[in-house]
Each structure stands twice: as structure tokens, then as C-alpha cells.
Amino acid sequence: MAALFCFQQGNLTMSFIDQIAPLKEAALQALQAADNLAKLDDVRVQYLGTNGQFTGLLKQMGGLAKEERPDAGKAVNLAKAELTQTLDHRREVLELAAAAPSRATDFTAPGRRHPLGKQHPLTQVTEDIVRSFRKIGFAVADGPEIESERYCFDALNTPADHPARDTQDTFFLDTADRPLLRTHTSSVQIRVMEQTPPPIRIIVPGRVYRRDTADATHNPTFHQI
């Protein structure tokens, strides 16, 4: 009985390995015959998918002797690697073909014009306000977003113990001179007054920053004029 078992086991091994080459050739022919991406994917599922024929072949390895499984597994993996390489190459070819312009394309026809985008709503509102104030004689001034305490608070009569400085919850930069992200654009007023004789008629649009952890609807960056 032992000799008969070995003979049957040997036949099983031979039968298993004999299945690999024909199955691989059939899969290669099917991959080459697929003339679009949908058909190519059908072939992939048929042979290499979860329930594909090569997956089913691997499941038969459970009936092999332990010492015979490495060679059988190697043969299957080599075949699968060749099929995967062919599949990838065939997919690239079909993708390029699908992306290529049709022969009916008239290259002398005018190109399609893409509509331009629109300004951000904040930009639109700011420009509307600026336009209105310029009509009545105001100039537009600008200043740095990283400011000193002097321009942002002290020169505006907001000393260190002023309650407003607590409510603005400022972003300070961790350096020796302790600059900050401006909490309002009013700091530009002082800069303009230092350099421009009166009368002064200005508006100052720009971004300002305040730490605000009240709830998720608040943003630490907002715009002010």
C-alpha cells in the first residue's frame, strides 16, 4: 500500500505541473486577444482573480507531498509573474490607444476655449469696498502682517493692561523682540501718520489673526478693512 500511495502521489504531482504550461499559454493568448480595457480586465479576473484558474490551481497544492510543494509553487509563481507582466504591458498599450485622438479629429478646427475662473468672494467684496471709498477720495494703505506691539497696541492707546488686549488673544512669535501677527489693520494707521502729513484719508484692507478656540466655526485668520 505504501508503494501504491507514492505512485499515486507522483502521478498527482506530474498532473499538477502538466496543467501549468497549457493554462499559461491560454491566458497569454487571451490577454493578447483582448482589444479593450474591459475585456482585458475580464481575462485578468478569469485567470488571476480571487476565483481565477491559477488561484484554483494553487488550491490543489494541498494534495501534494510536503517536499514536492516548493517546486510546484515555484512553477505556478513563475507563470503568474509572466502573466502579470504581460497584463501590465497590454494595459499600457490599450490605455494609450484609448487616449489617442480619433482619426476623425479635425486638427484645423478652432480649439475649445476654457472659461476663466472667478475671483474669490472675499476679493470681490474687498474690491467693491475699495472702489466705493476711492470715489470719495480715500487712498488704500498697506502694512506688514507681522507687527510689533508698539504699532499693534501701544501707539493706538491700547496699553498692556487694557482689556481689549486680552480679548484679542494674540499670536506672538517666539523671538527676543516678541513680534506678533497683527490682530487688526489699524496698526497701519500709525505707520501712515508717521510718514504722511495730515489731512489723511485712508482705508486699510488686509488679513488679521486672532486665536479663537470658542468653537469650530471660528477661524484664526480673517479679513478686515
Steps between C-alpha positions, in 0.01 A plus 500: 500500500788738568646447150157556342452822700835640382417411142166681523661796670760515223226493237322783683818709492554435130137581427524825697814624322367389162204736545713813541646547150174453303314726740768768470495484119122530494517802731771667287292454186193643673696805620633570151155455348334751736449815292370733770550559873170340599583173324851509642360524851267207430804291405680611816207390716468169311861398552649710782197608702400371843302219340718480189645186348850556637357554846314172464822331394673621814224350711587157359843520660350381825493149355873497426769352718670757722835466325339544157315822575797743465571398139133503411449838666803644321368386163162663563654825623728527194200454273299759693790748486519465121126549470505805729779659294310434178181636657670826605658548157172430323318744729749778414451436128121511527503810722717685248270391220194618693661839570612554139283740298260351249601500136190710434639787708534820298821660624432813291183579696514778762591380847251484783521804723502430871307757706709702741450456872351763726644702783455372853195654673727669759698664220181614327361657818831668584529651152142624512565676832832643382338628179226674699742675735733607221208682338476726806872570524643222717837339427585135566781433748678177580736375768673188633302208640780429751490804725651638820303562819566870459317531169234242579413619853708762680487780240126444467452577871450133587750448785599164645225505765222595258214242494486505120842341484374202698197445279705506181703192608806576293746275314847595623816380328755333725794738444682756714317808370166315530328599174144388436252429223296817480159478661357787291601717207486811720874464556549642150340829615800574721746416224320731258476786754875478568578552132212708361398852607128554566233502378499123460220307338577127473350154516706193588378162372689186596526173690506497879555222754351418839502176693140394530419163655136575583366240255569341163322779310769755588812545292827653628547681168248751369481818293444853618474848351 
